[in-house]
Amino acid sequence: MFSRVAVRYDLLNRLLSLGQDQRWRRHLRQAVAQAPPGPILDLAAGTGDVALGFSGRRVVGADFCLDMLALARNKTPRRSHRIIWMAADVQALPFRAESFSAVTVAFGWRNFPDPAAAFFAVHRVLKWGGLLAILEFHPVEGKFFRWLHKAWQRLVIQPVGSWLSGDGEAYRYLPASSRSFLQVDELAALSQRAGFGLVQRRRLGLRVACLSVFRKGG
Ligand SMILES: C[S@@+](CC[C@H](N)C(=O)[O-])C[C@H]1O[C@@H](n2cnc3c(N)ncnc32)[C@H](O)[C@@H]1O
């Protein structure tokens, strides 16, 4: 599915978030600015919009979709030696234990087959005291905001997404997956079981998205 929508993915992100998605990704990057020194893993990196925005840090952008990674590589400045793109599935991360000082995941966690196991996988590759920042769409809280969001999904995201990507199934799945994903507190509870502590939470874009930041070791 991600291969099928890859080519129009960036354009649709800008349109369907009314230009807000890059601002949300900036918040995600800022959230790990205080991480201990060392490389950063941007997991479920997609077309690279999070990873490419880090400056002065070594970054690995990893994703299991090669078509997404190919687009990320095309967007990478030619002489950039600080960023590496890697094919990797969260279910079998090909990195040594404690390789990274921070891990970022934007709009990826709700697609992982086992969100609880993903916390253990990320915990293994993070250094002690390292930060995990997750930007994600959760079920929207509050009657009014839920209604507004549902209307936006039905009237804009599904028709415009289907039309521009040519993939109706994907743009039905993407909104539906945010409605059926974990609540923010449920995500935090899963993180605790793997050994993380919640350090920051911030709702973004009329409560549509949420940035959750966790530290390995609490
Ligand atoms: C909605 S896109 C988000 C891409 C990017 N992080 C962004 O900010 O636009 C979700 C990404 O998660 C990747 N993904 C889904 N399941 C994955 C898995 N099990 N392992 C690695 N990547 C995965 C998909 O290939 C896709 O690129």
The ligand as an SDF file (V2000), in Angstrom:
LIG
                    3D

 27 29  0  0  0  0  0  0  0  0999 V2000
    2.2680    7.2590    7.0110 C   0  0  0  0  0  0  0  0  0  0  0  0
    3.9190    6.8700    6.5290 S   0  0  0  0  0  0  0  0  0  0  0  0
    4.9040    8.0100    7.4810 C   0  0  0  0  0  0  0  0  0  0  0  0
    6.1930    8.3690    6.7980 C   0  0  0  0  0  0  0  0  0  0  0  0
    7.0380    9.4630    7.4400 C   0  0  0  0  0  0  0  0  0  0  0  0
    7.4890    9.1140    8.7710 N   0  0  0  0  0  0  0  0  0  0  0  0
    6.3490   10.7880    7.4690 C   0  0  0  0  0  0  0  0  0  0  0  0
    6.5030   11.5320    8.4410 O   0  0  0  0  0  0  0  0  0  0  0  0
    5.6930   11.1450    6.4830 O   0  0  0  0  0  0  0  0  0  0  0  0
    4.1840    5.3610    7.3810 C   0  0  0  0  0  0  0  0  0  0  0  0
    5.4870    4.6850    7.0230 C   0  0  0  0  0  0  0  0  0  0  0  0
    5.6520    3.5660    7.8890 O   0  0  0  0  0  0  0  0  0  0  0  0
    6.3090    2.5530    7.1660 C   0  0  0  0  0  0  0  0  0  0  0  0
    6.0850    1.2820    7.8630 N   0  0  0  0  0  0  0  0  0  0  0  0
    4.8990    0.6890    8.1080 C   0  0  0  0  0  0  0  0  0  0  0  0
    5.0880   -0.4660    8.7470 N   0  0  0  0  0  0  0  0  0  0  0  0
    6.4290   -0.6020    8.9370 C   0  0  0  0  0  0  0  0  0  0  0  0
    7.2490   -1.6030    9.5290 C   0  0  0  0  0  0  0  0  0  0  0  0
    6.7100   -2.7200   10.0500 N   0  0  0  0  0  0  0  0  0  0  0  0
    8.5890   -1.4130    9.5640 N   0  0  0  0  0  0  0  0  0  0  0  0
    9.1280   -0.3000    8.9970 C   0  0  0  0  0  0  0  0  0  0  0  0
    8.4050    0.6710    8.4000 N   0  0  0  0  0  0  0  0  0  0  0  0
    7.0740    0.5250    8.3730 C   0  0  0  0  0  0  0  0  0  0  0  0
    5.6440    2.6350    5.7890 C   0  0  0  0  0  0  0  0  0  0  0  0
    6.4060    2.0180    4.7880 O   0  0  0  0  0  0  0  0  0  0  0  0
    5.5220    4.1370    5.6000 C   0  0  0  0  0  0  0  0  0  0  0  0
    6.6170    4.6800    4.9130 O   0  0  0  0  0  0  0  0  0  0  0  0
  1  2  1  0
  2  3  1  0
  2 10  1  0
  3  4  1  0
  4  5  1  0
  5  6  1  0
  5  7  1  0
  7  8  2  0
  7  9  1  0
 10 11  1  0
 11 12  1  0
 11 26  1  0
 12 13  1  0
 13 14  1  0
 13 24  1  0
 14 15  1  0
 14 23  1  0
 15 16  2  0
 16 17  1  0
 17 18  1  0
 17 23  2  0
 18 19  1  0
 18 20  2  0
 20 21  1  0
 21 22  2  0
 22 23  1  0
 24 25  1  0
 24 26  1  0
 26 27  1  0
M  CHG  2   2   1   9  -1
M  END
$$$$
